[in-house]
C-alpha cells in the first residue's frame, strides 16, 4: 500500500503534479515486460551493462578498492553473488552490491546519462546484478529491469534539476536507482514499485559535489552504499515501510532546493528511451573535460609530428562550458581529484598523449612534467554556448616557448547518442579492462551485446559463471 499525502490538496500544485507523475512513471515501469522493449533499446541496455561491469573490474587493482571490498564482505555468511575482482568471491547479495558499487565509478569509465547529470547504470547495476544472481533471475529480465530502472532515474534527474552543482548526482540518485532496479526485477506491482522507489528517494545522500573536485574518496563509496540501501528499500517497502508519491518532490525540491518539471516524468513514455540517451567513455576523467581532452589529443599529434615535446609548451588556455569551469584544482591530492581537474587533464594529456587511465594514475600526481603544465593552464568561458548536444564544448590553445600558438576546438565530445563510439571501439575498451582479470569475460559480454535475446531463459548466474571462469 502507498500512503497518500494529506497535504497535497491542490491537484494542480507542483508537488501534486510531481506525485502524479511518479505514479504514472512507476505504474508504466511495473506493467511493461522485458520482451515488449524494442530490440534497439535492449541492445543498448546490454552495452550499458557490459560497459559498467568493465568499469567495475577496471578498479579491482586499486588499493583502496581492494581494502574497501574486503571490509564490506568480511562478515558475509551466504554465498549468493559474485564480486567482480580477481578473487571472484561469492558473498551475500548486499555485500556484493556494496563491493561492486564501490568500484563502479572509481576509474570514471562507467557510462552516464547525457540529458541530465546522472550515471544511472552505476546506480542500478551493482544492486540489480547481485539480486539477479542470488535469485536466479533470467538474463533478459535483468536487461529489462536495467532499461526501466534507467528510465526512472533519467526522468527523475530531468524532472528535479539542480540549479548549480551542489549535491553530487551519485549521492542524489543512487538509492533511488538501486531501489527501482530491484523492485522491477522482483515484479512489484505499480503501488509497491512506487513505495519502493519513493523509499529509495527518501534515503539519498547529501554528498557534496565539491568532494569529487577536492578528492574526498568517500565520494566513491556513495554508489556502493546506495546499492545496499536500495536493496533494503525493496525488502522493507512490502512491509509497509515505503515512501509516498510525493517523496521525490519533498526530497529534491523541499530539501535540496531543486527546480521541478513534472512533465519530464511522463512525456513520451515508451517512445523516447532514457537509456538510448546515455554516453560512454574512453577517457578516464569527468565527462565535462572530454571535449578539451579530444582537442588536446589533436594538438599532441601535431606537436609530435613537428619533432617537439611537451617541454615546448609554455601555456595552455582552455575555453570551456560552465560545468567545465568548476574543474579548477591545480594540485589534486588524489586520483579522484585528478579526474575532476581540468588543469591536470590538460597537463597529463599533453605530457602522455592519452586520456586513458595512465593519464590519471597515482604516479601522475607527482610527475614534475605534469605538475609544471598544470600550473600553466588557464580556464576561460567558452562563448557562445549552444544547446544540446553542443552544450559542453572545449577550445584548447597551446602557446609554445617560441611564441607560436596552436588552437583546436571540439564542440561535442564523442560517446553520446549523436556521436557514438562504434560497438567495436567499446568492445575494445571492455577487452582491455577485463581480459587480464577474467579472460573469458570480453567474449561473453560480446555475445550478450550482439544478441540480447539469445540469453532469454538463461539465468544471470550462469552468465556470471561463464564470465568469471579462468
Rosetta blueprint (number, residue, H / E / L):
1 X L
2 X L
3 X E
4 X L
5 X L
6 X L
7 X L
8 X L
9 X L
10 X L
11 X L
12 X L
13 X L
14 X H
15 X H
16 X H
17 X H
18 X H
19 X H
20 X H
21 X H
22 X H
23 X H
24 X H
25 X H
26 X H
27 X H
28 X H
29 X H
30 X H
31 X H
32 X L
33 X L
34 X H
35 X H
36 X H
37 X L
38 X L
39 X H
40 X H
41 X H
42 X H
43 X H
44 X H
45 X H
46 X H
47 X H
48 X H
49 X H
50 X H
51 X H
52 X H
53 X H
54 X H
55 X H
56 X H
57 X H
58 X H
59 X L
60 X L
61 X L
62 X L
63 X H
64 X H
65 X H
66 X H
67 X H
68 X H
69 X H
70 X H
71 X H
72 X H
73 X H
74 X L
75 X L
76 X L
77 X L
78 X L
79 X L
80 X L
81 X E
82 X E
83 X L
84 X L
85 X L
86 X L
87 X L
88 X L
89 X L
90 X E
91 X E
92 X L
93 X H
94 X H
95 X H
96 X H
97 X H
98 X H
99 X H
100 X H
101 X H
102 X H
103 X H
104 X H
105 X L
106 X L
107 X L
108 X L
109 X L
110 X L
111 X L
112 X E
113 X E
114 X L
115 X L
116 X L
117 X L
118 X E
119 X L
120 X H
121 X H
122 X H
123 X H
124 X H
125 X H
126 X H
127 X H
128 X H
129 X H
130 X H
131 X H
132 X H
133 X H
134 X H
135 X H
136 X L
137 X L
138 X E
139 X H
140 X H
141 X H
142 X H
143 X H
144 X H
145 X H
146 X H
147 X H
148 X H
149 X H
150 X H
151 X H
152 X H
153 X H
154 X H
155 X H
156 X H
157 X H
158 X H
159 X H
160 X L
161 X L
162 X L
163 X L
164 X L
165 X L
166 X L
167 X E
168 X L
169 X H
170 X H
171 X H
172 X H
173 X H
174 X H
175 X H
176 X H
177 X H
178 X H
179 X H
180 X H
181 X H
182 X H
183 X H
184 X H
185 X H
186 X L
187 X L
188 X L
189 X L
190 X H
191 X H
192 X H
193 X H
194 X H
195 X H
196 X H
197 X H
198 X H
199 X H
200 X H
201 X H
202 X H
203 X L
204 X L
205 X L
206 X L
207 X L
208 X E
209 X L
210 X H
211 X H
212 X H
213 X H
214 X H
215 X L
216 X L
217 X H
218 X H
219 X H
220 X H
221 X H
222 X H
223 X H
224 X H
225 X H
226 X H
227 X H
228 X H
229 X H
230 X H
231 X H
232 X H
233 X H
234 X H
235 X H
236 X H
237 X H
238 X L
239 X L
240 X L
241 X L
242 X L
243 X L
244 X E
245 X L
246 X L
247 X H
248 X H
249 X H
250 X H
251 X H
252 X H
253 X H
254 X H
255 X H
256 X L
257 X L
258 X L
259 X L
260 X L
261 X L
262 X H
263 X H
264 X H
265 X H
266 X L
267 X L
268 X L
269 X L
270 X L
271 X L
272 X L
273 X L
274 X H
275 X H
276 X H
277 X H
278 X E
279 X E
280 X L
281 X L
282 X L
283 X L
284 X L
285 X L
286 X L
287 X H
288 X H
289 X H
290 X H
291 X H
292 X H
293 X H
294 X H
295 X H
296 X H
297 X H
298 X H
299 X H
300 X H
301 X H
302 X H
303 X H
304 X H
305 X H
306 X L
307 X L
308 X L
309 X L
310 X H
311 X H
312 X H
313 X E
314 X E
315 X E
316 X E
317 X E
318 X E
319 X E
320 X E
321 X L
322 X L
323 X L
324 X H
325 X H
326 X H
327 X L
328 X L
329 X L
330 X L
331 X L
332 X L
333 X L
334 X L
335 X H
336 X H
337 X H
338 X H
339 X H
340 X L
341 X L
342 X H
343 X H
344 X H
345 X H
346 X H
347 X H
348 X H
349 X H
350 X H
351 X H
352 X H
353 X L
354 X L
355 X L
356 X L
357 X H
358 X H
359 X H
360 X L
361 X L
362 X H
363 X H
364 X H
365 X H
366 X L
367 X L
368 X H
369 X H
370 X H
371 X H
372 X H
373 X H
374 X H
375 X L
376 X L
377 X E
378 X E
379 X E
380 X E
381 X E
382 X L
383 X L
384 X L
385 X L
386 X L
387 X L
388 X L
389 X L
390 X L
391 X L
392 X L
393 X L
394 X E
395 X E
396 X E
397 X E
398 X E
399 X E
400 X E
401 X L
402 X L
403 X L
404 X L
405 X E
406 X E
407 X E
408 X E
409 X E
410 X E
411 X L
412 X L
413 X L
414 X L
415 X L
416 X L
417 X L
418 X L
419 X L
420 X L
421 X L
422 X L
423 X H
424 X H
425 X H
426 X H
427 X H
428 X H
429 X H
430 X H
431 X H
432 X H
433 X H
434 X H
435 X L
436 X L
437 X L
438 X L
439 X L
440 X L
441 X H
442 X H
443 X H
444 X H
445 X H
446 X H
447 X H
448 X H
449 X H
450 X H
451 X L
452 X H
453 X H
454 X H
455 X H
456 X L
457 X L
458 X L
459 X E
460 X H
461 X H
462 X H
463 X H
464 X H
465 X H
466 X H
467 X H
468 X H
469 X L
470 X L
